[in-house]
Amino acid sequence: MTTPVLFVLTVLIWGTTWIAIAAQVGEVPVMVSIFYRFTLAGLLMLAGLVALGRLRRPAVWRFVVVQALCLFCLNFVGLYSATSLVPSGLVSVIFSLASIFNAVNARIFFGDGISRQTVLAGALGVAGLACLFWPDIDIQAGASTLRGIGWAVIGTLFFSWGNMASRQNARLGVTPVIANAWGMGIGAICLLGLLTVTGQPLVLPHGGLYWTALVYLAVAGSVLGFTAYLMLVGRIGSAKAGYATVLFPIVALTASTMFEGYEWSIMSVLGVVLAALGNVVMFLRR
């Protein structure tokens, strides 16, 4: 699969998962839904690899465990906790900093240089999302708001650290498919441990819509989305792959325009233009 196809696939899949996530809100606690998602995704990946005769045990487990904790557990706890405290638009803007976080972490852990091109593209992307979600960002500062921002930053940091762990796994010969299969299973076990510690019961939903959304999040959002994204990290680097986080909300708003009647303003159009310009800067050859 070519690199542009992987990038577009990642953006389209993760940009539409918000519809499925919204369908799960209410009846079941957030952490329980995340546990169901990665339990199903992990079982599907492990069973599929067994059926194909391609399941392998990683030669080195520690970075698979780190990837599991960062990408399939703690980052979702942070981001979902943030969404419960501040508007989702503000969370999207903070999460779009993943490309900058990835560049900094790649410098710290792998000695990569941080190019001005990456910084400029990331700044344009964040500015674009700030314009898109300005009504959500223009809120009164308070204790809950600061906690929400803190949770969003923590969730984004864990996401970025998970990218670094995936990159190290690739160096050690552990492919994204193998790392994801074991990692999602480990992540589900860790989520179950958190549920046990916090005393949250495993509530079973009754509506068919919830289960449909769960299947989409597990199969498309997790199995396909994470595999495509981490393959992208291996090919073009974590900083460039992380720029996809800027485009997720734009896809989500496009879907909202089609299905929910979202109305565009001058600021939102400006936001899309800035984000698109950042995309051009990020992938423009020198």
C-alpha positions as CSV (number, residue, x, y, z in Angstrom):
1,M,0.0,0.0,0.0
2,T,1.5,3.4,-1.0
3,T,2.2,6.1,1.5
4,P,-0.4,8.6,0.2
5,V,-3.0,5.8,0.5
6,L,-2.0,5.1,4.0
7,F,-2.2,8.8,4.9
8,V,-5.6,9.3,3.4
9,L,-6.9,6.0,4.9
10,T,-5.8,7.1,8.4
11,V,-7.4,10.5,8.1
12,L,-10.7,9.2,6.7
13,I,-11.0,6.4,9.3
14,W,-10.1,8.4,12.4
15,G,-11.9,11.5,11.1
16,T,-15.2,9.5,11.1
17,T,-14.8,7.6,14.3
18,W,-16.4,10.5,16.2
19,I,-19.8,9.4,14.8
20,A,-19.4,5.9,16.4
21,I,-18.1,7.4,19.7
22,A,-21.1,9.7,19.9
23,A,-23.4,6.7,19.5
24,Q,-21.8,5.1,22.6
25,V,-22.1,8.1,24.9
26,G,-24.6,7.8,27.8
27,E,-25.6,4.3,28.6
28,V,-22.1,2.9,29.2
29,P,-19.2,4.6,31.1
30,V,-16.5,5.9,28.9
31,M,-13.7,3.6,30.2
32,V,-15.9,0.6,29.8
33,S,-16.5,1.4,26.2
34,I,-12.8,1.8,25.6
35,F,-12.2,-1.6,27.2
36,Y,-14.9,-3.2,25.0
37,R,-13.3,-1.6,21.9
38,F,-9.8,-2.9,22.5
39,T,-10.8,-6.2,23.8
40,L,-12.7,-6.9,20.5
41,A,-10.0,-5.3,18.4
42,G,-7.2,-7.4,20.1
43,L,-9.2,-10.6,19.8
44,L,-9.8,-10.0,16.1
45,M,-6.2,-9.2,15.3
46,L,-4.8,-12.2,17.3
47,A,-7.4,-14.6,15.9
48,G,-6.8,-13.3,12.4
49,L,-3.0,-13.7,12.7
50,V,-3.5,-17.2,14.1
51,A,-5.8,-18.2,11.2
52,L,-3.2,-16.9,8.7
53,G,-0.4,-18.6,10.5
54,R,1.4,-15.2,11.0
55,L,1.2,-14.7,14.7
56,R,4.7,-14.3,16.2
57,R,5.9,-13.5,19.7
58,P,7.9,-10.3,19.7
59,A,11.6,-10.8,20.3
60,V,11.5,-7.9,22.8
61,W,8.4,-7.2,24.8
62,R,9.1,-4.1,26.7
63,F,8.4,-1.6,23.9
64,V,5.3,-3.6,22.9
65,V,4.0,-3.1,26.5
66,V,4.9,0.6,26.3
67,Q,3.0,1.0,23.1
68,A,0.1,-0.8,24.6
69,L,-0.1,1.4,27.6
70,C,0.4,4.6,25.6
71,L,-1.7,4.0,22.5
72,F,-4.4,1.6,23.6
73,C,-5.0,2.7,27.2
74,L,-3.7,5.8,28.8
75,N,-4.0,8.2,25.9
76,F,-7.7,7.4,25.6
77,V,-8.2,7.8,29.3
78,G,-6.6,11.3,29.1
79,L,-8.5,12.4,26.0
80,Y,-11.9,11.1,27.0
81,S,-11.4,12.6,30.5
82,A,-10.6,16.0,28.8
83,T,-13.7,15.8,26.7
84,S,-15.9,15.4,29.8
85,L,-14.5,18.7,31.2
86,V,-14.0,21.0,28.2
87,P,-15.5,21.3,24.7
88,S,-14.3,18.6,22.2
89,G,-13.1,21.4,19.8
90,L,-10.5,22.5,22.4
91,V,-9.4,18.9,22.8
92,S,-9.0,18.6,19.0
93,V,-6.8,21.7,18.9
94,I,-4.6,20.3,21.7
95,F,-4.4,16.9,20.1
96,S,-3.3,18.5,16.9
97,L,-0.1,19.4,18.7
98,A,0.9,15.7,18.3
99,S,3.0,16.5,15.2
100,I,5.0,19.0,17.3
101,F,5.2,16.6,20.3
102,N,6.4,13.8,17.9
103,A,9.1,16.0,16.5
104,V,10.4,16.9,20.0
105,N,10.2,13.3,21.2
106,A,12.0,12.1,18.1
107,R,14.7,14.5,18.9
108,I,14.9,13.4,22.5
109,F,14.7,9.6,21.9
110,F,16.3,9.2,18.5
111,G,18.4,12.3,17.9
112,D,16.3,13.5,14.9
113,G,16.6,17.1,13.9
114,I,13.6,19.4,14.2
115,S,13.2,21.2,10.9
116,R,11.7,24.7,10.6
117,Q,9.4,23.1,8.0
118,T,7.9,20.8,10.6
119,V,7.4,23.6,13.2
120,L,5.8,25.9,10.6
121,A,3.5,23.2,9.4
122,G,2.5,22.3,12.9
123,A,1.9,26.0,13.8
124,L,-0.3,26.5,10.7
125,G,-2.3,23.3,11.6
126,V,-2.9,24.4,15.2
127,A,-3.9,27.9,14.0
128,G,-6.3,26.4,11.5
129,L,-8.0,24.3,14.1
130,A,-8.1,27.2,16.5
131,C,-10.1,29.1,13.9
132,L,-12.4,26.2,13.3
133,F,-13.2,25.7,16.9
134,W,-12.9,29.3,18.1
135,P,-16.4,29.3,19.7
136,D,-15.4,26.3,21.8
137,I,-12.0,27.7,22.7
138,D,-13.4,31.1,23.8
139,I,-14.5,29.9,27.2
140,Q,-14.0,31.1,30.8
141,A,-10.9,29.8,32.5
142,G,-11.6,27.9,35.6
143,A,-10.4,24.9,37.6
144,S,-12.4,22.3,35.5
145,T,-11.1,24.0,32.3
146,L,-7.5,23.8,33.4
147,R,-8.0,20.1,34.4
148,G,-9.5,19.4,31.0
149,I,-6.6,21.1,29.3
150,G,-4.2,19.1,31.4
151,W,-5.9,15.8,30.6
152,A,-5.8,16.7,26.9
153,V,-2.1,17.4,27.0
154,I,-1.4,14.2,29.0
155,G,-3.5,12.2,26.5
156,T,-1.6,13.7,23.5
157,L,1.8,13.1,25.2
158,F,0.9,9.4,25.7
159,F,-0.1,9.2,22.1
160,S,3.2,10.7,21.0
161,W,5.2,8.4,23.3
162,G,3.3,5.5,21.8
163,N,4.5,6.6,18.4
164,M,8.1,6.5,19.7
165,A,7.5,3.0,21.1
166,S,6.2,1.9,17.8
167,R,9.2,3.3,16.0
168,Q,11.5,1.4,18.4
169,N,9.5,-1.8,17.8
170,A,10.1,-1.4,14.1
171,R,13.8,-1.0,14.8
172,L,13.7,-4.3,16.7
173,G,11.9,-6.1,13.8
174,V,8.5,-6.0,15.4
175,T,6.0,-5.0,12.7
176,P,3.0,-2.7,13.4
177,V,0.6,-5.6,12.9
178,I,2.3,-7.8,15.5
179,A,2.8,-5.0,17.9
180,N,-0.8,-3.9,17.6
181,A,-2.2,-7.3,18.0
182,W,-0.4,-8.0,21.2
183,G,-0.6,-4.3,22.3
184,M,-4.4,-4.1,22.0
185,G,-4.7,-7.2,24.1
186,I,-2.4,-5.9,26.7
187,G,-4.1,-2.5,26.6
188,A,-7.5,-4.2,27.2
189,I,-6.0,-6.0,30.3
190,C,-4.7,-2.7,31.7
191,L,-8.1,-1.1,31.2
192,L,-9.7,-4.0,33.0
193,G,-7.3,-3.4,35.8
194,L,-8.2,0.3,36.0
195,L,-11.9,-0.6,35.9
196,T,-11.4,-3.0,38.8
197,V,-9.4,-0.4,40.9
198,T,-12.0,2.3,40.3
199,G,-14.9,0.0,41.0
200,Q,-16.7,0.6,37.6
201,P,-19.0,-2.3,36.6
202,L,-18.9,-3.8,33.1
203,V,-22.3,-2.5,31.9
204,L,-23.8,-4.3,28.9
205,P,-25.7,-2.0,26.6
206,H,-29.0,-3.1,25.0
207,G,-29.3,-1.0,21.8
208,G,-28.1,-2.3,18.5
209,L,-26.7,1.1,17.6
210,Y,-24.1,0.8,20.4
211,W,-22.9,-2.6,19.2
212,T,-22.7,-1.4,15.6
213,A,-20.6,1.6,16.7
214,L,-18.4,-0.7,18.8
215,V,-17.7,-3.0,15.8
216,Y,-16.8,0.1,13.6
217,L,-14.5,1.4,16.3
218,A,-12.8,-1.9,16.9
219,V,-12.4,-3.0,13.2
220,A,-12.0,0.3,11.3
221,G,-10.9,2.7,14.0
222,S,-8.5,0.3,15.8
223,V,-7.4,-2.6,13.6
224,L,-7.3,-0.7,10.3
225,G,-6.7,2.8,11.6
226,F,-3.8,2.1,14.0
227,T,-2.1,-0.3,11.6
228,A,-2.3,2.2,8.8
229,Y,-1.1,5.1,11.0
230,L,1.9,3.2,12.5
231,M,2.9,2.0,9.1
232,L,2.9,5.6,8.1
233,V,5.1,6.5,11.1
234,G,7.6,3.9,9.9
235,R,7.7,5.3,6.4
236,I,7.6,9.1,6.7
237,G,8.5,9.6,10.3
238,S,6.5,10.4,13.4
239,A,6.4,14.2,12.9
240,K,4.9,14.0,9.4
241,A,2.5,11.2,10.3
242,G,1.4,13.1,13.4
243,Y,0.1,15.9,11.1
244,A,-2.8,13.7,10.3
245,T,-4.2,14.7,13.7
246,V,-4.8,18.2,12.2
247,L,-7.0,16.7,9.5
248,F,-9.2,14.5,11.6
249,P,-11.5,17.3,12.8
250,I,-11.9,18.7,9.3
251,V,-13.1,15.3,8.1
252,A,-15.4,15.2,11.1
253,L,-16.9,18.6,10.3
254,T,-17.4,17.6,6.7
255,A,-19.4,14.6,7.8
256,S,-21.3,16.8,10.3
257,T,-22.1,19.2,7.4
258,M,-23.6,16.2,5.4
259,F,-25.5,14.5,8.2
260,E,-26.1,17.1,10.9
261,G,-26.4,20.5,9.1
262,Y,-23.2,22.1,10.4
263,E,-23.0,25.7,9.2
264,W,-19.7,27.1,8.0
265,S,-18.5,30.6,8.9
266,I,-15.7,32.8,7.7
267,M,-13.5,31.7,10.6
268,S,-14.1,28.0,9.9
269,V,-13.3,28.4,6.2
270,L,-10.1,30.3,7.2
271,G,-9.3,27.4,9.5
272,V,-9.5,24.8,6.7
273,V,-7.4,27.0,4.5
274,L,-4.7,27.3,7.2
275,A,-4.8,23.6,7.9
276,A,-4.5,22.8,4.2
277,L,-1.6,25.2,3.9
278,G,0.1,23.5,6.8
279,N,-0.4,20.2,5.0
280,V,1.3,21.6,1.9
281,V,4.3,22.9,4.0
282,M,4.7,19.6,5.8
283,F,4.9,17.4,2.7
284,L,6.5,19.9,0.4
285,R,9.9,18.7,-0.9
286,R,12.7,21.1,-0.2
